[in-house]
Each structure stands twice: as C-alpha cells, then as structure tokens.
Amino acid sequence: MVRRRRESKRDQRESAFTPILRRVFRQVPSVLACVFVDYEGECIDYVTTLDPYDAKVSAAHMHMLLALFRSSAARRICGEPFALELVTSEREIWVRCAGEDYALVTILEPGFDRLALRDALAYANREFRSEVGIDTPAWDLLRAGLSVRVRAAEGWDYAPQGFWAGGVRRTITGVLGRWTEPAGSDGMELVCFRVRTQEGQELTLVHDPDAQDWVVRE
C-alpha cells in the first residue's frame, strides 16, 4: 500500500514544473521534497511535505555542494560530476543535474526503491528540459547500457517490468517470450526477454547475470 502524504501549503504559485515534481512525489513514497533550482541555487519550483522554506534552503545548500565538485579543479581529478547522493542518519538527498544551469534536488526518508527513484528523476529531468527548451546534456547522451526494473514472475526467477535509457522511461506491458543464449566458452548464459512496450514497440532485452548488465535489441 502506498503511504499517503500531504503536501505542505505552498508559498508560491504553481508553475509548469509543479506537475513534473508532483509525479516524482507520487511515484516514490519516501520523497519528502523535490526542488528544481537554477545555477545560483534559487528555487524554480518545488513539491514538499516539509516546510517550504526549509526545503528550498536545503536544496540551495546541496546545489552549492555539487557545484564544488563541478569546479574546474575537481573536474581535472574526477571528470565531470552530474549527480550527488548524500546519506545521513535520518535522510538521503539525491541531486541530479538537469542541464548545465539547472539541478533537481530530492530529499527522502530511507528505505526507498533506488531504481524507481532513478527512473522517476531521469524522466522528470527529461520533462524539465523539454519545458525549458534545452538539449540533453552529454552525460546523459553518453551513458551506456540500460536500467531495467524487474518483478517476480511465475515459472521464472524474474521478468522485466520497465526500463529507462538516456532519460527516457519505457513501461513494459507484456513479456512475449523468454529464452537463453550461450554467452561464451565458459558456459555462462544470457537471459533474453521479448517484450512489448506501452507504445506498442516489440524488442528484446538481454540480461547478462554474470556481469549484471542489460542490452536491448530491436
């Protein structure tokens, strides 16, 4: 059962970004606040169960922390950071760059589904970029592989339920078949699923259990 939470009374009008944030809030029951901020850490919009002022100030501080890692000196050592996850004794905070000048900050209670959250944030950032008219950043374009959400399946250990790639979320409405293929001379096998997406597309998701990796075939 999804735990019902009540949004705090807003101190600013709703915008085109409010439904995007509210979708994250509803999809992941552990979300306490999600906030879009600009390059200065100023709040663009938010949805929260916390006090709005506290949510916006926390988001601004987390944006400043991510900005430290995105400095030119840090980039020379680490490459280009585009995400930050902070775990404390009472909360987790996830920060994801939506573009060069924007970020999405999410404050959560512990014990949430990490794949579900990553899925929701990727989709929210994609919607945000579409709304403000900016391109998909290089770190999203270059990310390899898939993130696949699985479920229990009768007769099988698991089956895919949905996946996302490059910030695009796909829901699987049906698994049409399952088979295995040899992965090499070591006797390992790939597990293949023929699936149909919500858009009506049929494709094959291939899982390498040894490498814990997925690829897609048309």
C-alpha positions as CSV (number, residue, x, y, z in Angstrom):
1,M,0.0,0.0,0.0
2,V,1.3,3.4,-1.0
3,R,1.7,5.7,2.1
4,R,-0.4,8.8,1.7
5,R,1.4,12.1,2.3
6,R,0.1,15.6,2.3
7,E,1.9,18.4,0.6
8,S,2.7,21.5,2.6
9,K,0.9,24.7,1.9
10,R,2.7,26.5,-0.9
11,D,4.3,29.9,-0.6
12,Q,4.4,30.4,-4.4
13,R,2.1,29.8,-7.3
14,E,2.2,26.5,-9.2
15,S,4.1,26.5,-12.5
16,A,4.5,24.3,-15.5
17,F,7.1,22.4,-13.4
18,T,4.8,21.6,-10.5
19,P,3.2,18.6,-12.2
20,I,6.6,17.2,-13.1
21,L,7.8,17.4,-9.4
22,R,4.4,16.1,-8.2
23,R,4.8,13.0,-10.3
24,V,8.1,12.2,-8.6
25,F,6.5,12.8,-5.2
26,R,3.7,10.4,-6.0
27,Q,5.8,7.7,-7.7
28,V,8.3,7.3,-4.8
29,P,6.5,7.2,-1.4
30,S,9.7,8.1,0.5
31,V,10.1,11.5,-1.1
32,L,9.8,14.4,1.4
33,A,10.7,17.2,-1.0
34,C,11.8,17.7,-4.6
35,V,13.1,21.0,-5.8
36,F,14.3,22.4,-9.2
37,V,17.0,25.0,-8.7
38,D,18.9,27.3,-11.1
39,Y,22.6,27.9,-11.4
40,E,22.6,30.2,-8.3
41,G,20.7,27.7,-6.2
42,E,17.5,29.7,-6.4
43,C,14.3,27.7,-6.3
44,I,12.4,27.4,-9.6
45,D,9.6,25.3,-8.2
46,Y,9.1,22.6,-5.5
47,V,6.8,20.0,-4.1
48,T,7.3,19.1,-0.4
49,T,5.8,17.7,2.8
50,L,8.4,19.8,4.7
51,D,8.3,23.5,5.4
52,P,8.8,25.1,2.0
53,Y,11.5,27.5,3.3
54,D,13.4,24.6,4.8
55,A,13.1,22.5,1.6
56,K,14.3,25.4,-0.6
57,V,17.2,26.3,1.7
58,S,18.3,22.6,1.9
59,A,18.1,22.4,-1.9
60,A,20.3,25.5,-2.3
61,H,22.9,24.1,0.1
62,M,23.0,20.8,-1.8
63,H,23.3,22.6,-5.1
64,M,26.3,24.5,-3.6
65,L,27.9,21.2,-2.6
66,L,27.5,19.8,-6.1
67,A,28.9,23.0,-7.5
68,L,32.2,22.4,-5.6
69,F,32.6,19.0,-7.3
70,R,31.9,20.7,-10.7
71,S,34.7,23.2,-10.3
72,S,37.4,23.2,-12.9
73,A,40.0,21.8,-10.3
74,A,37.7,19.0,-9.3
75,R,36.8,18.1,-12.9
76,R,40.5,17.6,-13.7
77,I,40.7,15.0,-11.0
78,C,37.3,13.3,-11.2
79,G,35.9,14.1,-14.6
80,E,32.5,15.9,-14.9
81,P,30.2,15.2,-12.0
82,F,26.5,15.4,-12.8
83,A,25.0,13.7,-9.7
84,L,25.5,13.6,-5.9
85,E,24.0,11.3,-3.2
86,L,24.2,12.1,0.4
87,V,23.3,9.5,3.1
88,T,22.8,10.6,6.7
89,S,21.3,9.0,9.8
90,E,17.8,10.3,9.1
91,R,17.6,11.3,5.4
92,E,19.0,10.7,1.9
93,I,19.5,13.5,-0.5
94,W,19.9,13.0,-4.3
95,V,21.0,15.8,-6.6
96,R,20.8,15.4,-10.4
97,C,21.9,18.0,-12.9
98,A,19.1,18.6,-15.4
99,G,21.4,20.7,-17.6
100,E,24.4,23.0,-17.2
101,D,22.4,25.6,-15.3
102,Y,19.8,23.5,-13.5
103,A,19.5,20.7,-10.9
104,L,16.8,18.6,-9.3
105,V,17.3,18.1,-5.5
106,T,15.3,15.3,-3.8
107,I,15.1,14.8,0.0
108,L,13.9,11.3,1.1
109,E,13.3,9.1,4.0
110,P,15.5,5.9,3.9
111,G,14.2,2.6,2.6
112,F,13.1,3.5,-0.9
113,D,13.5,1.7,-4.2
114,R,16.6,3.2,-5.7
115,L,15.8,2.0,-9.3
116,A,12.3,3.5,-9.0
117,L,13.7,6.8,-7.8
118,R,16.4,6.9,-10.5
119,D,13.7,6.2,-13.1
120,A,11.5,9.0,-11.8
121,L,14.3,11.5,-11.6
122,A,15.5,10.8,-15.1
123,Y,12.0,11.2,-16.5
124,A,11.5,14.4,-14.6
125,N,14.7,15.9,-15.9
126,R,13.8,14.9,-19.4
127,E,10.4,16.7,-19.0
128,F,12.1,19.7,-17.5
129,R,14.5,20.0,-20.4
130,S,11.6,19.8,-22.8
131,E,9.7,22.5,-21.0
132,V,12.7,25.0,-20.8
133,G,13.9,24.1,-24.3
134,I,17.5,22.9,-23.6
135,D,19.3,20.0,-25.1
136,T,20.1,16.7,-23.4
137,P,23.5,17.1,-21.8
138,A,26.5,15.0,-22.8
139,W,26.5,12.9,-19.7
140,D,23.0,11.6,-20.5
141,L,23.8,11.0,-24.2
142,L,26.9,9.0,-23.4
143,R,25.6,6.8,-20.6
144,A,25.8,3.2,-21.7
145,G,23.5,0.3,-21.0
146,L,20.1,0.2,-19.6
147,S,18.5,0.4,-16.2
148,V,15.9,-2.4,-16.1
149,R,13.3,-2.8,-13.3
150,V,12.3,-6.4,-12.7
151,R,9.5,-8.2,-11.0
152,A,8.8,-11.7,-9.7
153,A,7.4,-14.0,-12.5
154,E,5.6,-17.3,-12.3
155,G,7.9,-20.0,-13.6
156,W,10.9,-17.7,-13.8
157,D,13.2,-16.1,-11.3
158,Y,12.3,-12.6,-12.6
159,A,11.0,-10.7,-15.7
160,P,11.4,-7.1,-16.8
161,Q,8.7,-4.6,-15.8
162,G,10.2,-1.5,-17.4
163,F,13.4,0.3,-18.3
164,W,14.9,3.6,-18.9
165,A,17.8,4.8,-21.1
166,G,19.1,8.3,-21.8
167,G,16.4,9.8,-19.6
168,V,13.6,8.0,-21.5
169,R,11.3,5.8,-19.4
170,R,9.6,2.8,-21.1
171,T,6.9,0.7,-19.4
172,I,6.6,-2.9,-20.4
173,T,3.0,-4.1,-20.9
174,G,3.8,-7.7,-21.8
175,V,6.5,-10.3,-21.9
176,L,6.1,-12.3,-25.1
177,G,8.8,-14.9,-24.5
178,R,11.9,-15.9,-22.7
179,W,15.0,-17.9,-23.7
180,T,18.7,-18.3,-23.0
181,E,21.7,-18.0,-25.3
182,P,25.3,-19.0,-24.7
183,A,27.5,-16.1,-23.5
184,G,30.8,-17.7,-24.4
185,S,33.0,-20.7,-23.9
186,D,32.8,-20.5,-20.1
187,G,29.3,-22.0,-20.1
188,M,27.6,-18.8,-18.9
189,E,24.2,-17.9,-20.5
190,L,22.4,-14.8,-21.4
191,V,18.8,-14.5,-20.5
192,C,16.6,-12.9,-23.2
193,F,13.1,-11.5,-22.9
194,R,10.9,-10.5,-25.9
195,V,8.7,-7.6,-24.6
196,R,6.1,-5.2,-25.8
197,T,6.3,-1.6,-24.5
198,Q,3.4,0.8,-23.7
199,E,4.0,2.4,-27.1
200,G,3.4,-0.9,-28.9
201,Q,7.0,-1.5,-29.8
202,E,8.4,-5.0,-29.6
203,L,12.1,-5.5,-28.7
204,T,14.4,-7.9,-26.9
205,L,16.1,-7.2,-23.5
206,V,19.2,-9.3,-22.9
207,H,20.5,-9.8,-19.4
208,D,24.0,-11.0,-18.6
209,P,23.6,-12.3,-15.0
210,D,27.4,-12.6,-14.6
211,A,28.1,-9.0,-15.5
212,Q,24.8,-7.7,-14.1
213,D,24.3,-5.8,-17.4
214,W,21.4,-5.4,-19.8
215,V,21.4,-4.5,-23.5
216,V,18.5,-4.0,-25.9
217,R,17.9,-5.5,-29.4
218,E,15.3,-4.2,-31.8
